[in-house]
Each structure stands twice: as structure tokens, then as C-alpha cells.
Amino acid sequence: MLILTIVSYRKYIKYAIYQLIIVLFSMLPVIFIGENIVRNPILSIIATSISVFNFIVCIILCTKDIKEAIIRKFHM
């Protein structure tokens, strides 16, 4: 998703919603670590960190466009 965001800088708004969903799903390993389901938490922490970093980069690239897209999609 990060590569798609950087390559298609003008059209990445459609990827912003997908990245928001990916960040929400990437929080599942954190819950699994808390419940001691995961045997090796290092990989889960790395994956979650990459997902959050990717989302932050997406927001930094164009905050105004993301805000408009979220308002349009969720009718806020």
C-alpha cells in the first residue's frame, strides 16, 4: 500500500480508506499478544509497526484530501 500511495500520489485517496481498514486489522496481533496467543511477539510487533507507519505516511502526504474523502464516504 505504501508503494501504491507513493507511485499514484494524485489518486491515492481511494487507497486511504483501505489503509485505514488495514491499520484496524493490524491491531489484532496486539490483542493476541495481550492474550498470550502469539508465541513469537516480535513479528507481530514489527507487522503492526509497519502498518501504523504506512498509515502515518499516507496522512502526512495529503491530510486535506483524506479528510474530505472520509467525510464523503462516512457522511459526517
N, C-alpha and C positions, 0 to 999 in steps of 0.2 A: 504494500500500500504506500510505503514511503517513496518508492521509485515512481509509482504512478502519480503521486502528488507532485513530485519534483518535475517529472517529464511533462505532464499536462497541467502546467501552472494555471492557465486561464480556465480550465474545465474541471478543476479538482473539487468543485462544490459537490458534485454527485458522489464523490468518494468520502466527503466529510462525514456524512451520515453513517456510511459503512464503518469508518474508523471509530465513530462513537460506539457503535454496536460491538466492534472488536474489543475496545477498551473495557466495556462492561463484561464481556465474556472472559477477558483475560484476568478479571478479578476472581474467577472461580478457583484457580490454583492457590490464591491467598487463603481462601476459605478452607481448602483441602489441607493446607499446611497447618492451619489453626486446629483442625480436627484430627491431626496426625494420620491422615490417609496417605500422604505422599512420603515415600521412603527417602528420596533424594530431593530436598527442597531447593537446592542450588539452581537446578534447571528451571524450576517453576518461577523462582525469583528473577532469573535472567529473562525469561519469556515475558513476564509481566512488566519488567522494567523497559524492555524494548517496545512493547505495545504502548506504554504510557509516554515514552519519549517520542514515538512516532506521532501520537495524538498532539502532543505539545508543539512539535514542529509544524504540524498541519495548522494549528490555531495561530501560531506566530506568523505564518506566511500571509494569511489574509483573514483577520478577525472579523472585519465588517461583512464580508461575503458569507462567512459561516453563520454569523448571527442572523442575517437575512434569510438564509436557507433553512435554518432551524425554525424560525418564526413561520415561514411559508409551509414547511412540512407538518409542524405540530399545531398550527393555527393558534398561536399565542397572541 
